[in-house]
Amino acid sequence: MTGQSTPRVHSHRQGHSVCSWTNLRWILLLIFVTIIMIQFMTNFTVYHTKIWKDITNNIFISNNGDSMKSDLAGGKFRNNIGNLSSMLNKTKEVGSLTQLTTAKTLAKTHQTLSGSSVVTVTTKPTVPVPVMKATPSSPGNEKGFGMKLCPPIPPGLQGPIKVDLNDQISWDELHKKYSELEAGGRWWPKTCKARSRVAIIIPYRNREQHLKVLLNNLHAMLQKQQLDYGFIVVEQNQPLKFNRAMLFNVGYAEALKKYPYQCFMFHDVDLIPENDKNIYSCPDQPRHMSVAIDKFGYNLPYFSIFGGVGALTKEQMLKTNGFSNKFWGWGGEDDDMSDRVRSNGYHISRYPKEISRYKMIKHGGDKGNQANPDRFRLLQQAHRRFKTDGINHLEGTYKVIKLDDRKMYTIIKVDLSEQAVART
């Protein structure tokens, strides 16, 4: 009896020990998994709380019934797409809906959304104080080489400025007012080297009165900003539908033949800046300049907009391949460019809306610039065209029929070939 009791006691203790160790391992494993899950959920919650705050801070919906200019779908797209665009872009950052591209979503929404409410998107300032950085330079024919750089913040800027909308001023009066301009509307500071060499590219057809108003206001502002600048007005010959984006590409290419510009302002002829601290300098990221336009109640129509006035450097134009050449007629080309910017690793930067304010010159519809019926399809195919539709396929698609360096600007009149563009 005594000899048999010892193994039983030993077996019982051994089993108890093994059971206790097994339970302890499971308990430790459970604690470890719980800690990992808590950390994951905490980070997940914090990140999405930030996203939601960004969305709610940047977007508000107004039911005041104000009409808004629409590039697409008779106004319904721009009035409803702001929330969706912003949230979709944020969602893509955390890996959800990876197969749903912004361009396709926007194009589908053009055709499906409806409603009477006006969505207005406002953004927090992305640049607290507009300060010009010196852009790289090398010996060449740029003006002021060897001189000291102009100050990062130009002296004499006053902020809000009075916009002169007098469209009855004559060209002779403008020539006398800006007598110091060189041919082609060229100007640069004479006491220091400008920090940016800027070409202002203006697509144009049948808008002479608007052009005079824009030049009268912009020349004065750009000189106070101490920029080395010139105006390139690209006029499309009749009779084809207006191709705003392709004219931007042509202006970019022709401007570089004239002077080593570093950055480019792609500027609608009917938008007049209201603040001289809205500095037309080279941006670190592609910059949407016309954030707050009076027509839209000085609010951003939707988050991803890149229309009106936009700024890109030469390097950014090369990386994005510039604008699309395929948007004939009104609408869609600015959304295509917005997608190009973001698809190439950039983000759209903006000055505070208190600074980037513009007045839009009132005008009727433009003959030859009817809504583009292909804009939805083009936006759906946007990502497939980026590498072959742009500045790298301009050769043979246009012909310069007149180039004249006038006192206030350079005019480049061109014939565009829709057939040649279709083959690219």
C-alpha positions in Angstrom: 0.0 0.0 0.0 2.8 2.4 1.0 4.7 1.6 -2.2 1.7 2.4 -4.4 0.8 5.7 -2.7 4.0 7.5 -3.7 3.5 7.3 -7.5 -0.1 8.4 -7.2 0.9 11.5 -5.2 3.7 12.2 -7.7 1.4 11.8 -10.7 -1.2 14.1 -9.2 1.4 16.8 -8.5 2.9 16.5 -12.0 -0.5 16.8 -13.7 -1.4 19.8 -11.5 1.9 21.5 -12.5 1.4 20.9 -16.2 -2.2 22.1 -16.1 -1.2 25.2 -14.2 1.6 26.1 -16.7 -0.7 25.5 -19.6 -3.3 27.8 -18.2 -0.7 30.4 -17.4 0.5 30.4 -21.0 -3.0 30.9 -22.3 -3.6 33.7 -19.8 -0.4 35.4 -20.9 -1.3 35.0 -24.6 -4.7 36.4 -24.0 -3.3 39.4 -22.2 -0.8 40.0 -25.0 -3.5 39.8 -27.7 -5.7 42.2 -25.6 -3.0 44.8 -25.4 -2.3 44.6 -29.1 -6.0 45.0 -29.9 -6.3 48.0 -27.5 -3.4 49.7 -29.2 -4.8 49.0 -32.6 -8.2 50.3 -31.8 -6.8 53.4 -30.1 -4.7 54.3 -33.2 -7.6 53.5 -35.5 -10.0 55.6 -33.5 -7.6 58.6 -33.2 -6.9 58.5 -37.0 -10.5 58.4 -38.0 -11.4 61.0 -35.5 -8.8 63.2 -37.1 -10.3 62.5 -40.6 -13.8 63.2 -39.4 -12.7 66.5 -37.8 -10.9 67.5 -41.0 -14.0 66.7 -43.0 -16.4 68.5 -40.6 -14.0 71.5 -40.3 -13.6 71.8 -44.1 -17.1 71.2 -45.3 -20.4 72.7 -44.6 -23.7 72.5 -46.5 -25.8 75.6 -47.2 -29.4 75.4 -48.5 -29.5 79.0 -49.5 -30.2 78.0 -53.1 -27.4 80.1 -54.6 -26.6 79.1 -58.2 -23.0 78.1 -58.8 -20.9 77.7 -61.9 -20.6 74.0 -62.8 -18.0 72.5 -65.1 -20.1 69.4 -65.2 -23.6 68.0 -65.2 -25.5 71.2 -65.3 -24.3 72.4 -61.9 -25.4 69.4 -59.9 -22.0 67.8 -59.7 -20.2 70.8 -58.2 -23.1 71.4 -55.8 -23.0 67.9 -54.3 -19.5 66.3 -54.8 -17.5 68.2 -52.1 -18.1 65.8 -49.2 -17.7 62.7 -51.4 -14.4 63.8 -52.9 -12.9 64.8 -49.6 -14.0 61.6 -47.8 -12.9 59.4 -50.7 -9.4 60.9 -50.8 -9.1 60.3 -47.0 -10.4 56.8 -47.3 -7.8 55.9 -49.9 -5.1 56.9 -47.4 -6.0 54.0 -45.1 -6.2 51.4 -47.8 -10.0 51.1 -48.2 -11.7 51.2 -51.6 -8.3 51.0 -53.3 -9.8 50.0 -56.6 -12.0 53.0 -56.7 -10.1 55.9 -58.2 -11.1 59.5 -57.6 -11.5 60.2 -61.3 -13.9 57.4 -61.9 -15.9 58.2 -58.8 -16.2 61.9 -59.9 -17.2 60.9 -63.4 -19.9 58.6 -62.2 -21.2 61.1 -59.7 -21.5 63.7 -62.5 -24.2 61.5 -64.0 -26.0 60.3 -60.9 -26.1 63.1 -58.2 -29.0 65.5 -58.1 -30.4 67.9 -55.5 -31.0 71.6 -54.8 -28.6 72.2 -51.9 -25.3 74.0 -52.5 -22.3 72.3 -51.1 -19.5 74.8 -50.3 -16.1 73.6 -49.1 -13.7 75.8 -47.1 -10.2 74.8 -46.2 -8.0 75.8 -43.3 -5.0 77.9 -44.4 -2.2 75.7 -45.8 0.3 78.6 -45.9 0.2 80.7 -42.8 2.2 83.6 -44.2 3.0 83.9 -48.0 6.8 84.0 -48.1 8.8 83.6 -51.3 11.6 81.1 -51.4 14.5 81.6 -53.7 14.3 79.1 -56.6 17.6 77.5 -57.9 19.4 79.6 -60.5 22.4 79.3 -62.7 24.3 81.7 -65.0 22.2 82.5 -68.1 20.0 85.1 -69.6 17.8 85.5 -66.5 17.5 89.1 -65.3 19.4 90.3 -62.2 21.9 87.4 -62.1 24.7 88.2 -59.6 22.6 90.7 -57.7 21.4 90.2 -54.2 18.1 88.4 -53.8 14.9 90.4 -53.2 13.4 90.1 -49.7 11.4 86.9 -49.0 8.4 89.2 -48.1 8.2 92.0 -50.6 8.0 95.4 -48.9 5.0 97.6 -49.6 2.4 94.9 -49.8 -0.9 96.2 -48.3 -3.2 93.1 -48.4 -6.6 93.9 -49.8 -6.5 96.1 -52.9 -9.0 98.0 -54.9 -9.9 96.2 -58.1 -10.2 98.4 -61.2 -12.9 96.9 -63.4 -12.9 99.7 -65.9 -13.0 97.9 -69.3 -13.2 101.2 -71.3 -9.6 102.1 -70.7 -7.7 102.2 -74.0 -4.5 100.4 -74.9 -2.8 103.7 -75.3 -3.7 104.7 -71.8 -2.4 101.4 -70.5 0.9 101.8 -72.5 1.4 105.2 -70.8 0.5 103.9 -67.4 3.0 101.0 -67.7 5.7 102.7 -69.8 8.5 100.8 -68.0 7.4 97.5 -69.4 9.6 95.7 -71.9 8.2 94.1 -75.0 6.0 91.1 -74.3 4.7 92.6 -71.0 8.1 91.8 -69.4 9.2 93.3 -66.1 11.7 92.5 -63.4 13.0 94.4 -60.3 16.0 96.6 -61.0 17.5 96.8 -57.5 17.5 93.1 -56.6 17.2 89.7 -58.2 13.7 88.3 -58.3 13.2 85.1 -56.3 10.9 83.6 -59.1 10.8 83.8 -62.8 7.1 83.5 -63.7 5.1 83.2 -66.9 1.4 84.1 -66.7 -0.4 81.9 -69.3 -3.8 83.1 -70.4 -6.0 81.1 -72.7 -7.9 83.5 -74.9 -10.6 84.1 -77.5 -12.8 87.1 -78.1 -12.2 88.6 -74.6 -10.4 91.9 -75.3 -12.2 94.0 -72.7 -11.5 91.3 -70.0 -7.9 91.1 -71.1 -7.4 94.8 -70.6 -8.9 94.7 -67.1 -6.8 91.7 -66.1 -3.5 93.2 -67.3 -4.3 96.6 -65.8 -4.6 95.0 -62.3 -2.0 92.2 -62.5 0.9 94.3 -63.8 0.6 96.6 -60.8 0.3 93.7 -58.3 3.2 91.6 -59.8 5.6 94.6 -59.7 4.9 95.1 -56.0 5.7 91.4 -55.5 9.1 91.9 -57.1 8.7 89.1 -59.6 10.6 88.6 -62.9 7.5 87.9 -65.0 6.0 88.0 -68.5 2.5 87.5 -70.0 1.8 84.9 -72.6 -1.7 85.2 -74.1 -2.5 82.1 -76.2 -5.3 82.8 -78.6 -7.1 79.9 -80.3 -8.1 80.4 -83.9 -11.6 79.7 -85.0 -13.7 77.6 -85.6 -13.0 74.6 -83.3 -14.5 74.4 -79.8 -12.3 76.1 -77.2 -9.6 73.9 -75.7 -8.6 75.7 -72.5 -6.2 73.0 -71.2 -4.4 72.5 -74.5 -3.9 76.3 -74.8 -2.2 76.1 -71.3 0.2 73.4 -72.6 1.0 75.4 -75.8 1.6 78.6 -73.7 3.9 76.6 -71.4 5.9 75.2 -74.3 6.2 78.5 -76.2 7.0 80.5 -73.0 10.1 78.3 -72.4 11.3 79.1 -75.9 11.4 82.8 -75.0 12.9 82.8 -71.5 14.0 80.4 -68.7 10.8 80.6 -66.7 10.7 78.6 -63.5 7.0 78.6 -62.7 3.8 79.1 -64.5 0.5 80.7 -63.6 -2.4 79.2 -65.6 -4.8 82.1 -65.4 -8.4 82.6 -66.6 -8.9 86.0 -68.2 -11.9 86.9 -66.1 -10.5 86.4 -62.6 -9.0 89.5 -60.9 -7.0 89.1 -57.6 -8.2 91.3 -54.7 -5.1 90.9 -52.4 -1.5 91.7 -53.2 -0.3 89.2 -50.6 -1.6 86.5 -52.9 2.0 86.1 -54.2 2.4 84.6 -57.7 5.7 82.8 -56.8 6.9 79.2 -57.5 5.1 76.8 -55.2 6.6 73.8 -53.3 3.4 71.9 -54.1 1.0 72.7 -57.0 -1.0 75.7 -55.8 -4.6 76.5 -56.4 -4.6 80.3 -56.3 -8.3 81.2 -56.8 -9.7 79.8 -53.5 -12.3 82.4 -52.8 -14.2 83.9 -55.8 -17.0 86.4 -55.3 -19.3 84.5 -57.6 -19.2 81.6 -55.2 -19.6 83.7 -52.0 -15.8 83.7 -51.5 -15.9 80.0 -50.6 -14.3 77.0 -52.2 -16.8 75.2 -54.4 -15.4 71.7 -53.6 -12.2 70.3 -52.1 -10.3 68.9 -55.1 -10.9 71.9 -57.4 -7.9 73.1 -59.4 -9.7 75.5 -61.8 -9.6 79.3 -62.3 -5.9 80.1 -61.5 -3.3 77.5 -60.7 0.4 77.5 -60.2 3.0 74.8 -61.1 6.8 74.8 -61.5 8.5 73.5 -64.6 9.4 70.3 -62.7 5.8 69.7 -61.6 4.6 70.2 -65.2 7.1 67.7 -66.4 6.1 65.1 -63.8 2.3 65.5 -64.3 2.8 65.8 -68.1 0.9 69.1 -68.0 -2.8 69.3 -68.9 -4.8 67.0 -71.1 -5.2 68.0 -74.7 -8.5 66.2 -75.3 -11.0 68.4 -73.6 -12.8 70.3 -76.4 -15.5 72.6 -75.1 -16.4 73.6 -71.5 -15.8 71.4 -68.4 -13.8 68.6 -66.9 -10.2 69.7 -67.7 -9.6 71.2 -64.3 -10.8 68.0 -62.5 -8.5 66.0 -64.8 -5.5 68.2 -63.8 -6.4 67.9 -60.2 -6.3 64.1 -60.5 -2.9 64.3 -62.3 -1.5 66.4 -59.5 -2.6 64.0 -56.7 -1.8 60.8 -58.7 1.9 62.0 -59.1 2.5 62.3 -55.3 1.7 66.0 -55.0 -1.1 67.6 -53.0 -3.0 70.8 -53.9 -1.7 73.7 -51.7 -3.7 76.9 -51.0 -3.2 80.2 -49.4 -5.8 81.2 -46.8 -9.0 82.3 -48.4 -8.7 85.7 -46.8 -5.7 86.2 -49.1 -6.6 84.2 -52.2 -9.7 86.3 -53.1 -10.8 87.1 -56.7 -13.5 89.0 -58.5 -15.0 87.3 -61.6 -15.8 89.6 -64.5 -19.4 89.1 -65.4 -20.0 87.8 -68.9 -22.4 85.7 -70.9 -21.8 82.3 -72.5 -19.0 81.9 -75.0 -19.8 80.9 -78.5 -17.7 77.9 -79.4 -17.3 76.8 -75.8 -20.4 74.7 -75.2 -20.3 71.9 -72.6 -18.1 69.0 -73.6 -20.3 65.9 -73.9 -17.2 63.6 -73.7 -16.0 64.9 -70.3 -17.5 62.1 -68.3 -15.8 59.4 -70.4 -12.5 61.3 -70.4 -12.5 61.6 -66.6 -13.2 57.8 -66.3 -10.2 57.1 -68.5 -8.0 59.7 -66.9 -5.3 57.5 -65.4 -4.8 55.6 -68.6 -4.0 58.8 -70.5 -1.7 60.7 -68.1 1.6 59.5 -69.8 0.5 59.9 -73.4 -1.9 62.9 -73.2 -0.1 66.2 -72.4 2.9 68.3 -73.0 5.0 65.3 -74.3 2.6 64.9 -77.2 2.2 68.5 -78.4 4.4 68.1 -81.5 2.3 68.2 -84.6 -0.9 69.1 -82.8 -0.8 72.9 -83.2 0.6 75.5 -85.5 1.6 79.1 -84.5 0.1 81.4 -87.0 1.1 84.7 -85.2 3.5 85.6 -82.5 3.8 89.3 -81.5 5.6 90.8 -78.5 3.3 93.7 -77.7 3.8 96.3 -75.0 1.5 94.7 -72.4 1.8 91.0 -73.3 3.0 88.5 -75.9 0.2 87.2 -78.2 0.5 83.7 -79.6 -2.3 82.8 -82.0 -2.5 79.1 -82.8 -4.4 76.6 -84.9 -5.2 73.4 -83.0 -5.6 70.1 -84.7 -8.4 68.0 -83.2 -7.5 65.1 -85.6 -3.8 65.1 -84.5 -4.8 65.2 -80.9 -7.1 62.2 -81.4 -4.2 60.2 -82.7 -2.1 60.7 -79.6 
